[in-house]
Each structure stands twice: as structure tokens, then as C-alpha cells.
Amino acid sequence: MALNLDDLDYLSQGKRTRLHRLMYEHGPRNGRMLLLPIDQGMEHGPVSFFPNPPCEDPEFQFKLAAEGGYSGIALHLGLAEKYGPKYAGRVPIVLKVNGKTKIPPDSHAMSPMTASVEDAVRIGADAIGYTLYVGSPRQVEDMNQFRKVKADADRYGIPIILWSYPRGEAVDKKGGKKSLYAIDYAARIANELGAAAVKLNVPDDDPKKRSEQPEPYDSLELSYEERVRKVIKSAGKTLVLFSGGSMLSDEDLLYRAKVCLEEGAAGLLFGRNLWQRKWEDALEITEKLKKMMLGL
């Protein structure tokens, strides 16, 4: 069973009000969130838009979010300011307040601030997104930066969705960024740091790398469903939103979404798997995802 607002009794009135809009006033409107991220332009570069050239124009994603009935769109400040006003009130915004390019290696990953919580309030965002690289050699700097962001978010009453991503040399040596050990740790960190919601990838189970993980993860052989269930449990009183990652077939996408939702995810944060499709295909798969959410 997914968490709902009643389970988040620790949140302030402002945070609960903004989350209510995302969970009950847009998208499926049943407590589940279907968010459309477009921060990949910064995080991965223009190459992300090659599979579907029209999606290079952010108008494509805003129009998809509006006509597809998404809970909101996640993006950086420049795109929010330039393309968001046309959709004000119709497409809720999750403002990413930090980010980086893909050009440097992830061995010492760190995302500098690109916007402020005050910017989010100014443009009418309902939540902010912060990327934290769990395990990076720069995690002290990262956590200190996050602490200041959270203090501002608490003061302004705006919830934080934490992109909790394992990265760095130490992570690579302990099973890798997609291992159960790393992502389970990232889920727990989100709960420890006070995020209202966390974006996670579903852990892989690569038999060749399983033994590289610390005990007892090195001996855990879990199904896809069990891995999803494990990280949701580790997130505690933090809403879990699963990432879609790189492009999947319709069948794989719907299967993975179904498992995540049935195991208790509060929603999905799917980007490339939606807007890298042609317009009609993107709308069609969106409707299937919303029907799935409403059927749970």
C-alpha cells in the first residue's frame, strides 16, 4: 500500500497543501503522482532528444504534460521561466534547484545549485527537486548544500523530492550504482535527510556483481518485485517515485510500472520513456499508465 498524505503527518501545512495538488488535483488524482521530467537536457545533453527530434523543443513536454494530464513537470529554472507561463495553473512545476552536465566523470559527482527555493516559490512551483549523489567523495559538500536547501524549504513550506543517486569510486567498487546495496542505501538516506519524496531507480540484480556488494547484500538473490519492495521499505515515511530510465518497449515499461505501483510506490517519474516517443504514441502510453494507476 502506497503512503498517502495522512501518513506524512510530520509535514507542515504548506508542504501538505502543495503535495495535495500534485497527488489529488492533477494527474490520476488518487494519491499517485505521474511526473514528467525534462532535466535530461542538462544532465545528459542534447543527445537525449535525437530519438524524437520534436521533443527538443520544451513546448513538446509542456503540451504533453497538459494534454496527457500529468501531475506535474520537473525541470530547471530557465525552462520553467521561458515555457511555463503559458501553462501556469494547468501544469504544476517541480523545480530542480541543482544540476550538472555529463561531461566530467561521475567519480567525484556533485551538482551545484542552479536555482533557489525562493525561485521555486516565485514561479509557483509545488515542489523542488534536489539531486544528491550518495557515496560520492564530495558527499560532505553535497549534504551541507542540501541542509541549507532544506532549511529554506522548511521556511517556505515547499516539499523536496530527492533525486537520490549512488555515484562515485567507492560505489563502483561495492557493486555499482545500480546495485541493491547502493539504491537501498540511497532510499534510507532520503528518509534520514527529511525529503518528502525520493526518486529512485529499481535496483538491478547482476549475478556477476552480486558478490561485490557488502554483506548481507552479496548473498541476496531477490526478484524484481522483492527488490522494489525492499527499497520502498527502506524509504520509510518518504514517498517513493520510480524512474523509468532509458527507453523501454511498451511491454517492459508497463510491466515495471505495474510492479512498482503494486508494491507501494507513490508514483512514477518517467521522462525519456514518454517524450522520446512520437506524439500519439506518447499520449497512448500515458493513458495506459494513468488507467493502471486508477485501477490500483
Secondary structure, DSSP 8 states (H G I E B T S, - for coil): ----GGG-TTS-HHHHHHHHIIIIISTT-SS-EEEEE-THHHHT-GGGGTTSGGGGSHHHHHHHHHHHT-SEEEE-HHHHHHHSGGGTTTS-EEEE-B---SSS-GGG----B-S-HHHHHHTT-SEEEEEEEET-TTHHHHHHHHHHHHHHHHHHT--EEEEEEE-SHHHHTTT-TTSHHHHHHHHHHHHHHT-SEEEE------HHHHTTS-TTGGG----HHHHHHHHHHHH-SSEEEEE--S---HHHHHHHHHHHHHTT--EEE-SHHHHTS-HHHHHHHHHHHHHHHHT-
